Amino acid sequence: MQEEIFKTRYHEMNPKGQIPVWVLQNYFQEAAGIDAHNLSYGWEELSINGVAWILTKLQMQILKPIVGGSQKIKVKTWHCYSDKIQSRRDFIMFNEAGEHIAKGVSWWLIMDLNKRKITRSPQSLIDLNDKNPAPIMEPSMEKPPRETELGELLNTVKLTARLEDLDSNNHVNNSHFSAWALESLSAERTEGKTLAEIIIYFKAEVRHGDEVLAKLYTAGQDCYWHILKRPLDDKEIAAVYTKWE
C-alpha cells in the first residue's frame, strides 16, 4: 500500500471554491504511479519495454467535498489483484481531519505502445496478488448502455484536444475526460449540488488536435450520462456517468 500527501493549491479550485474531481484523479494517478514503481511495474520499468498502463474504468465516490485551497489530502492506494488481462487498483482519500472524502476502484491494462495492442499480464505481476484481497467497494455497472439506449439528449458541447492535455504516452490524459464530460453540464443543473459519484469507461485514445463532442443525456433525477465522441469517425471515446446530491 502506498500513502501520499498532496497539498491543494488555490489555482486548483473551481468557481464553487471546491477541488474538482479531475484534480483528485491526478492525485490518485500520482500515488498509483509511485506504488507501481515500488512494485517494479511503474512507468520507469514498463517504458523500457515499450509498454504502458492504460486505464479502462474508474469509479469514484465523493464522500465529502473539499472546499478551499492549501489543505493536505492523504491518498492511500494499493494493487488489489491482477488476472491474465487486467489489474484492479483501489484507493481512498482523507482530509486533514482524517475524514474519508473519496474512495474508488480502477481497472488497468498493459498496452504495447508500438503495436497499439493489449498484452497479457506478466506472471510476476499476478504473483503479487494478495491471497485475501480487501476491496474498498463493490463496483457497479459492468458495462455502460449504448447511446441509442439513453434518455433525452440535453446538450452537446464541442471541444478540441490541446497540447497541455497530453501525457507522456502522447494521448489525452484520463483526468481530462471527466473535465470534458462535466463541460456539458450547465451551472443551473448543478446549482446547490455536489458531485457524489462518477464512473468513467475509457474506450479510445484522443490525440492532439482531435475534436470531441461532449453529449449530455438524462439518467434519472440528478443523474446523467455524458458521451464523448470523436466526430471525425463517429467513434465513442468514453462514457461517463455522474450522480449529484
Secondary structure, 3 states (H helix, E strand, C coil): CEEEEEECCHHHCCCCCECCHHHHHHHHHHHHHHHHHHCCCCHHHHHHHCEEEEEEEEEEEECCCCECCCCEEEEEEEEEEECCCEEEEEEEEECCCCCEEEEEEEEEEEEECCCCEEECCCHHHHCCCCCCCCCCCCCCCCCCCCHHHCCCEEEEEEEECCHHHECCCCCECHHHHHHHHHHCCCCCCCCCCCEEEEEEEECCCCCCCCEEEEEEEECCCCEEEEEEEECCCCEEEEEEEEEEC
